[in-house]
Amino acid sequence: MYKRYIHDVNIAIESIMANKLKSMLTALGIIFGVAAVISMLAIGNGAQKEIIDQIKMVGVNNIVVNPIFEEKDAENSEGENGDRQKRKFSPGLTLADVEAITQIIPSVQRISPEVSLNSFVQFQGLRMPAKILGVSTDYFNLFNLPLEEGGFFSPYQSEHGIPVCIIGANIKNKFFSTVNPIGQYLKFGSVWLQVIGVLEKTNVSITGFESAGVNVYNDNVYVPIKTVLMRYQNRGLINAKKLESGSSFSGRGMFVVFGGSAKTQSSQNYHQLDRIIVQVKETEDIPSTTEVLSRLMLRRHADVKDFEITVPELLLKQQQRTKDIFNIVLGAIASISLIVGGIGIMNIMFASVMERIKEIGTRMAIGAKKADIVAQFLSEAVLISVSGGIIGVILGIVLTKLITHFAGILTIISPMSVLVAFGVSAAVGVIFGLSPAKRAAEKDPIESLRYE
């Protein structure tokens, strides 16, 4: 019995080989459908991995407090709100806020202040633009930044503002490609900093989240927060002087400023810190901690809303949900190609039945059963769809590689997507080939032999 069906399959293969061009054109819908499904799912998987990596980069359960700078005409604003704002004084973000948050909010696991400056870093005649970040040792745990070599800041170095630094991977590659950076001295601004550690290189794209507390870690120089405040700039001194004198003291000459004039910096940014990063113990604590943190900061800042609180992880997860919806839409559109390909197979098989009526009559006249005719035409449809699925898988893999190479988009081909696309292509051949096969088997052999 099995030999009969093997014979039917052989006849189907002979028919396909005798009409190679028609068979290839029939399979085009399946080929492009499978390739589209694989490439779209690969793009979706790549986007999902990037989001997961970004969540790790911004730190799990992190809350970022950013300063809001004064508008130039804030003191001249009219009305009740303007008068009230003019009378109130806020110290801005300060180290005292960091201490208060640590002591008052029990759900806080880690916390790090941050002050950033832009300038040039120099070593033995080489010079490149870089950003210096004044942080605490907790900063590296907050953002999952492991060391490649060296060590973190010691408590003594952090407390006394010792001029030491930890450098990013790009700084190491630029200046220390042939020597060990540990123990060497870099000059940033007018201060020499001893290198005590090097961070591992990170390859995650984080464009668009810099304002939410995410930095390009490979290009940064990290120093203890008190080193920046003691040796570079301390905007808190301006605020203290303003409070003592009651005047709009400009603060020129009190500290070194990079990336802007002293007038611009002091008139718009009176905050001692550029941001505060808080990490809570559990994800469930984020909403309540954010609310308590907001109330605490408002009370400490005399009800002046000169800060904003963001949760980068939630922003990234919102983006992930948007991308997931987009990927579902892309996958659905690509799947339509498979359906269209199946309809194409059905149409061609119906036409093939009409063309081969005499062949059907001849086979049935010499003893072929209806099951043999069904097996023959169904085998043709399945073979066309399966071969198209195989070609589509190869084309889809090649297409994803080309997308990564030319468009720079991360793509990840999962075995599941290949199996699903190939399985659907085979199912399409069975589903859409069954009806033409049954129609061929129902032909009357005598009428088929008389058909002209």
N, C-alpha and C positions, 0 to 999 in steps of 0.2 A: 504493500500500500504506500509506504513511504517513497518507494522508487517512482510511483506514479507522480507524486508531488515534486520530487526532484526533477523529473522529466519536464513538468510544467514550468518549474523555475528556469531550467535550461532554455526552454523555448522563449521565456520572457527576456532572458539575457541576450539571446540571439536577436530578438526583435529590437532591443535597445541598441545593440551594436550596429544593427543594420540602419538605424536612424539616429546616428550620433548627434547631429546638429539639432534635430528636433528635441531629443532627450535633454541636451544641454540647455536649450532655451527654456524647456519646461522646468528645469531645476533651478533657473536663475532666481526666481522668487524665494525659494528655500535657501539658496546660497547667501543672498544678501540679507535675508531675514535672520538667519543664524549668526552671521557676522555682525549685524547691527546689535542683536541682543547681547552677544559676548562683549563687544566693545563698550556698549552703554553701561552694562553691569560692571565692567572693569573700571570705567571712569567713576562710577558711583562708589565702588570699593576703595578706590584711591582717595576720593574726597572724604570718605568716612575715616580712613586712617589718618589723614591730615588733621581732621577735627580732633580725633582722639589724642594725637601727638600734641596739638595745640593746647588741649585741656591740661595735659601733663606739664606743658611749658608755662602756662599761666598759674599753675599750682592748683591742686585740688582743695576746695573749700576756702579759697582766698577771697577776701573783701578788700577793695582798694579805696582809700580815701584820697581824693585829689583836691588841690586848692582851686578856688575860683578867684581870679585876680580882680582887683578894683578897676572899675571903669574910670577913665580920666575925669569925667564930669560927674562922678558920683556925689561929690560934696556940694555941687551946684544944683542938684535935682530939686524940683519944687514939690510942694504938697506935703501932706502929713508923713507919708512914707519916707520922703527925702529928708525931712527934718529929723525923723527918728534915726535914720541911718547915720546922719551927720553927728548926732550926739553920742552914738555908741562906739565903743572901741573894741576891736577884736585883735588878739595877739597873733591870729593866723595859726597855721599848723606848726607845732613846736614839739621839742623832745618831751616837754611836760605832758602833752597830750598822749604820747606813747606810754609814759609811765602810768598815767591815769587809766588808760585802757587796760593795761596789764594788771593793775591792781583791782579794778572795779568789775570787769566783765569776766565771769568765771569760765565761759565757754571758749575763751581765747587760748589757743595752743601755742602759737608762735606769732611774733610781731617784729617788723623791721621798718624803721624810718628810711627815707631815701632822699638824697640831694644829688642832683646831676648837673654837670658842667661840660660844656663843649669847648675843646681847644685842640692843640696838637701835642702828640707824644713823640719824644725824641730819644734816640740812642745811637751813639757813635756816628753822628752825621746823618743818620736816617731820620725821616720825619713823616708822620702820617696823622690825618685827623682822627680823633677818637673822642669818646665820652667817658668821663670819670664819674663813678657812682659812689657816693658815701652811703654805706649800708652797715647793718649789723651782721653778725655771723649767721643768724637765723635766716637771712635773706636767701642763702644758697639752699637751705632745706625747703623754704617756701616755694621756690621755683624749680626744684629738682635738678640742681646744677652740681654734678659730681666733679671732683678734681681729677685731672690727668696725672699731676704730680705736685709735690709740695704739700702745704697745709693751709688751714684757715687761720683767721685772726685769733690770737690768744686774748684772754680777758685783759691782760696788761696792755697789749697794743690797742685794744678797743677803748679802754677807759682813759688812756693817756694821750690818745691821738698820735700814735707813733706813725711816721711816714713809711708805711709798708703797703703793698698792693698785691692783688690777685688779678691776673690778666686773662683775657679771652684767647681763643685759639688763633684768631687772625693776627693778633698782636704778637703772639709767639712766632708764627710763621714768618712775619715780616722782619722781626728784629733778631730772632734767636734760632734761625734755621740750622746753624752750625755749632751753636754753643748751648750749654744748659742754662736756661733762664733763671733758675733758682739762685738767689743771692746777688743777681745783677741789679743795676740801678737804672731806672727810666726817669726822664725828666718830663713832667707834665706841668705846663705853665712855668712857674719859677721854682717849683719844688721837686727835689729828687726823691723818688720812691723806690724802696727796695722790693724786688719781686720775691714773694714767699710762696706763691702757688699759681698753677695754670689750670684753667677749666677745660673739660672735654669739649670737643667741637659739637655744636648742635646744627642739624640740617633741616629744621622745621621752618616752613614759611609762616610768618606771623604778621604779614602786612595787614594793616587796618586795625590792629589791636594795641599799637604803641600807646595810645591815649588811655587805654584801660590798664596800664601797668605792665605791659609786655615790652621787653627791650631786645635789641639785636645783640645777644649775649657775646657773640664771638668778637665783636669790635670794642668791647668795653674794658675799662680799667676799674677795679673795685678797691676801695680803701675804707677804713673804719669811718663811721659817720662823724666822729669827733675830730678826725684828721681834717676832713673838709671844713668843718665849722671853725677850727682853730687856724688852719694854714691857708685856706682859700677864701671862703666867704661865709658870713653869718648874717643873714638878713634879719634875724631876731634882734641884733644890736640896733638896727635902724628903728624898729618898733619900740624898743626900750627907750631910745633917745627921744622919740616922738612923744612917748608917754610922759617922760620927765619934763620936757620943755614945752609941751603943748603946741609945738609948731610943726610945720611940714618939712622936717629935716630931710635933706636929700641923701645923706649918708655917703657922700663921695669921699674917697680916700681912706675909708675904714676897712675896705677889703678889696681883694682882686675879683673882678667880674669877667667871665668868659661868655662869648656868644651874645653880647649886647652891652650898651652903654650903662654906666651906673645910674644915670638919670632914668632911663627906660625901666631898668630892673627895679629900682626903688619906688618909682611912682606907681607901678602896676602890680608888683609882686612883693608883698611885705611878709610872706610866709617864710618861716625859717626852714621848713621842709618842703620838698616838691611832691611827696606823697607818703602815705603810711600804708603798709600792706599788713593786713591782719588775717591770720589763718585760724579757723574755728575747728573744734575737735571732730564734729560730725556734720554731714551735709544737712541733716534736719535742723541744725542749729543756725543755719545761715539766715533765714528770714527774721527770727527773733533777735539774733545778734545784730543784724543790720539795723533793726528798729531801735534797740538799746543804744547802739553806737551813735546813731543819728541824734538821739536825745541827749546823750552825754556830751557830744561835740557842740551842740547848740547851747547847752548850759555853760560850757567852758568858754564859748565864743560870744557870750552876752547876747544870745539869740540872733547873731549876725550869720546869715547863711552864706559863708564864704568858703564852702567846701561842698563836694559832691561825693556820694558813695556809689560805687559800681561793683558788680560781681562778674568778673570776666568769664568764669565758667558758665554762668547762665546765658551770657551773650553768645558764647560759642555753641552751647547746646541749642539755643534758638536758631542759630545759623545752621546747625546740623539738621534740625527738623525741616528747615526750608530746603536744604539740599536733598534730604530724603524724599520729600514730596516731588521735587524736580526729577530725581532719579526714577521714581515710580512712573512719572509721566513719560520720561524718555524710554523706559523699559516697555511701557504699554504701546507707545508709538512703534518701537522696534518690533514688538510682537505682532502688530498688524501686518507687517511684511510677511511673517510666516503664514498668517491666515490667507493673505492674498496669494502667496505661493501655492498653498493648498488648493485654492479655488482654480488657480492656473493648471495644476496637475489634473484636477477633475475635468476641466474643460477639454484639455488635450486628450485625456483618456476617453471621454465621450466621443470626440472626433475620431480617435483611433478605432473605437468599436465600429463606427459607421464605415470607416475605410476598410476594415478587415472582416466584413460580414461573411464573405465567401470562405475565408480562412476558418472562421468559427464553424460554419456549416460543414466544411470538409472534415475538421477534427471530430465533430459530433457524429458525423456519418460513419467514421471508421472506428467508433467505440468510445470516444471521450465523453465523460459525464459532465453534468453541470458544475460539479465541484472542481473538475479539472479546469474548466473555462474561468471560473471564479479565481482559482489559484493562479492561473496564468496572468490575468489582467491585474489582479491585486499585487502579484509579485512585481510586475512592471512598475506600478505606482510606488510601492515601498522601496524598490531598488533605486528609482529616480530620486525619491525624497531622502533616502539614507546617504546615497552618494553626494547629493547636494548638501546634506548636513555635514558630511566629512569635509568637503571643500569649504563650506561656510565656516567651520571651526578653524581651519588653517588660515582662511582669509581674516577671520576675526582676531586671531592672535597676531597676525602680521599688522593688521590695522591698529591694534592697541600699541604695538611697539612704535609704529610711525607717529601716532598721536603723542606719545611720550617724547619721542626724539625731536619732532618739529614744533609741537605746541608747548612743550615743557609741562604738560599736565601729568600728574602721577596717576598711573593706571595699575590695577592689581587684578590679574585674571584668577578667579577662584575655580577649582575643579567642579564645584557645584554648578556654577553658571554654564560651564561647558557641557556637563551632563544634562542639565535642564534643556538647553538649547538643542542638543542633539536628540534627546528623547522626544521633545516636541516635534522636531522635524520628522522623526520616524512615525510618531502618532498621526501626524498630518497625512502621511502617505497612506496609512491604513484607513483613516476616517474618510478622506476625500477620494480614495481609490476604490472603496467598497461599492459605492453606488454604480459607477460605470462597469465594474466587474459583474455585479448581479445582472445588470441590463444585458451584458454580453451573453451570460449564461441562459437568459430567458428567450433567446432567439430560437425560432423554429428551424431545425436543420434543413428541412426541405425548402422553406422560403429563402433561407440563407444561400442555398446552392443556386437558386433561380435568380438571386439578386444581381442586377446589372449596375 
